[in-house]
Amino acid sequence: MSEPCQHLTALTSLKTAAQHICPECVALGDTWVHLRVCQECGHVGCCDDSKNKHATKHFHATRHPVVASAERGERWLWCYVDQEMAEY
């Protein structure tokens, strides 16, 4: 059995979306499918099902490893580094 993801287990509090928009998509005049919230800095970006994939682009630019779903009723975290999901 593998060890649990250190990035996920290190979280002590959860960041939530202050606004339910992807600011980068808004600036481009585009839409999004779902939103994700960076658990290190609070950046809100669109998911990989969205045209622009801003949440993943944020990870590649910053190496901030964990995002949470910003969707109502969804309670999960995703670690880009370890490709691991956790519910909370």
C-alpha positions in Angstrom: 0.0 0.0 0.0 1.4 3.4 -0.9 1.8 6.3 1.4 -0.9 9.1 1.4 -0.1 12.2 -0.6 2.0 14.5 1.6 0.5 17.6 -0.2 -3.0 16.6 0.7 -2.3 15.5 4.3 -0.4 18.8 5.0 -3.4 21.0 4.4 -4.7 22.5 7.7 -7.5 24.7 6.3 -9.3 25.0 3.0 -9.4 28.0 0.7 -12.7 28.7 -1.0 -13.6 30.8 -4.0 -14.3 34.5 -3.2 -16.1 34.9 -6.5 -17.6 32.1 -8.6 -15.8 33.1 -11.8 -12.6 32.4 -13.7 -11.1 35.9 -13.9 -8.8 34.8 -16.8 -11.7 33.5 -18.8 -13.7 36.7 -18.1 -10.7 38.8 -19.3 -10.6 36.7 -22.5 -14.4 36.9 -23.0 -14.6 33.1 -22.7 -16.7 30.8 -20.6 -15.8 27.8 -18.4 -17.3 24.5 -17.3 -16.2 24.2 -13.6 -14.0 26.1 -11.3 -11.0 25.0 -9.1 -9.4 26.8 -6.1 -5.7 26.7 -5.5 -5.1 25.6 -1.9 -1.9 27.5 -1.6 -2.8 31.0 -2.8 -6.6 31.0 -3.5 -6.3 31.5 -7.3 -9.6 30.5 -9.0 -9.2 28.9 -12.4 -11.3 26.8 -14.8 -11.1 23.0 -15.0 -9.5 20.8 -17.7 -12.9 20.3 -19.3 -12.9 24.1 -20.0 -11.3 25.5 -23.1 -8.5 27.4 -21.3 -7.6 25.0 -18.4 -6.5 27.9 -16.2 -6.3 25.9 -13.0 -3.8 23.5 -14.6 -1.9 26.4 -16.2 -1.7 28.0 -12.7 -0.2 24.7 -11.4 2.4 24.6 -14.2 3.3 28.3 -13.6 3.5 28.2 -9.8 3.9 24.5 -8.8 1.1 25.0 -6.2 0.1 21.3 -5.9 -3.5 21.1 -4.6 -6.8 22.4 -5.9 -10.3 22.0 -4.5 -13.5 22.0 -6.5 -15.3 25.3 -6.3 -18.6 23.6 -7.3 -21.6 23.5 -5.0 -22.0 20.0 -3.5 -18.5 18.8 -4.5 -16.1 18.3 -1.7 -12.8 17.0 -3.1 -9.2 17.9 -3.5 -6.8 17.0 -6.3 -3.0 16.9 -6.1 -1.4 17.6 -9.5 2.0 16.3 -8.3 0.9 12.9 -7.1 -2.2 12.7 -9.3 -4.3 11.8 -6.2 -7.8 12.8 -5.1 -9.2 13.1 -1.6 -12.7 13.9 -0.4 -13.2 16.1 2.6 
